[in-house]
Amino acid sequence: MKNNLKHIAVAVIVVMACLFTYQSWWLIRMYRSEVTKTENAVRTALRNCDFSEMMARLQRVRDEKSGVGFTGDITVGAGYGSGGTLVSQINTTQYEQDTLGRQINGHMTGVTKRISQTTSSVVQTDSLPQKPETSDQESMFESLDNMSVQMIRGMHTGIDAIDGNLDFGLFDSLLVVSLKEAGLDGQHKVELVTFADSLVNLNVTVVEKGEPKVLASLCTDGYVPSDDAISFEYVFDVQETAMYRLWIEPVGKAVLKQMTGILVASVLILIVLVAVFLYLIHIIRTQKSLDEMKSDFTNNMTHELKTPISVAYAANDALLNFPDEDSPEQRRKYLEISQNQLEHLSGLVEQILSMSMERRKGLVLRKEDICLADMVADLTNKQKMRIEKPVTFDVEIVEGTTINADRMHLGNILNNLIDNAIKYSGETVTISIKADERHISIKDNGIGISESDLKHIFEKFYRAHTGNIHDVKGYGLGLYYVKSIVEKHGWTITAKSEPGKGTTFTIHWA
């Protein structure tokens, strides 16, 4: 049983360790994946907000060019020419509506005519991205993404040539909304940064890169990026001389906040599993202890029952073969021996039956007023006659002390406590019995009880030592019976002990 318990405990520990390791690994991978996902969402938000701001400027230009008697089209495109260079093209077409109209189906319609059309191109130095040498799918997607970025940058350059007044406030407003959609509703700071020391001509690119300059900056009220803040940069022109730079606090905190439900659920599941496993181990250990105590009880009870039976049998055998000429005193001695052993057996059987009835809640107490001094005197006299080693009783009972109790069970309680005091004492036994209207205490000068055993002594089948290695035989029921009957009377019992200095049991009934 001991080895089986050890194997079960080891198996449980291994399972719990594996479960904890896997859960930690899964949560860490999920956290890293969410961080990467959130960071990519921030980069995508920068690109989308820039595109939206660019389209808003283009619409503004269209609205400004539109008026009474005038219509126009503005188109911006970007692509790669035959030489592999990036070309941004701006087409502007103007129309004028004829003032002379004509009636068609009852409606006045105007006649429009094209009055001008101009086309401007900005040739960039960026070359067409080369096809990857391998057919690796990931490389292909990366190349296409880079191409898309370059196309948008080309369109940006073209629109800037028409209207170079960036709406930085609109960009920031759009970015706030996008960040909230990505789960980042904290503080931020966004900057418009340029590296250009010279302007860009529509036809010729002449750019000299210098030190970065912050042209504009917007941030959440009172926000100053900490030392741990991270930055995201989005370059929006093909010369890579202008960019948006976003400062936010590490996204890990936001991701952890989003994962709160999963983390709490995972921790709760782990706690429940640990509690279940610990409870399982506790049940197994309890069952193991119970099995050992039952085995101990069976062995010791056999000894307890066989001893008085053997003594009584020998006394009766002596009486049957007793010569007539012997004295009557000798016969009386044998009869007293038999009587004492039968009383001992009767007490054992009564205790077992009482505990069985108590378990079924069927124990009925027959209470009466009992003179405590008389009962204690009778019990001590019987103990003196029965035991072989010298015993000294120091009895102090307040005169006239009576107690309302079941006589048989009260006698068994006191007899068990006195019998234990004698059993677990040395060659010389001194027992002190003190009582008044509130309590009775029985103190001995025995071997005492350790602190670890003291809290278990009233448990069923429990003994300070297990198995058959005992200096004193017992069955682990005596003190359990005592406590059960005491509580049945509505009383309480306490025990104080110290190894080598004896034990004191006190029953409180007031």
Summary of the structure (lengths in Angstrom):
residues: 510
radius of gyration: 50.1
end to end distance: 45.7
largest distance: 167.1
contacts: 1401
relative contact order: 0.07
helix: 49%
strand: 24%
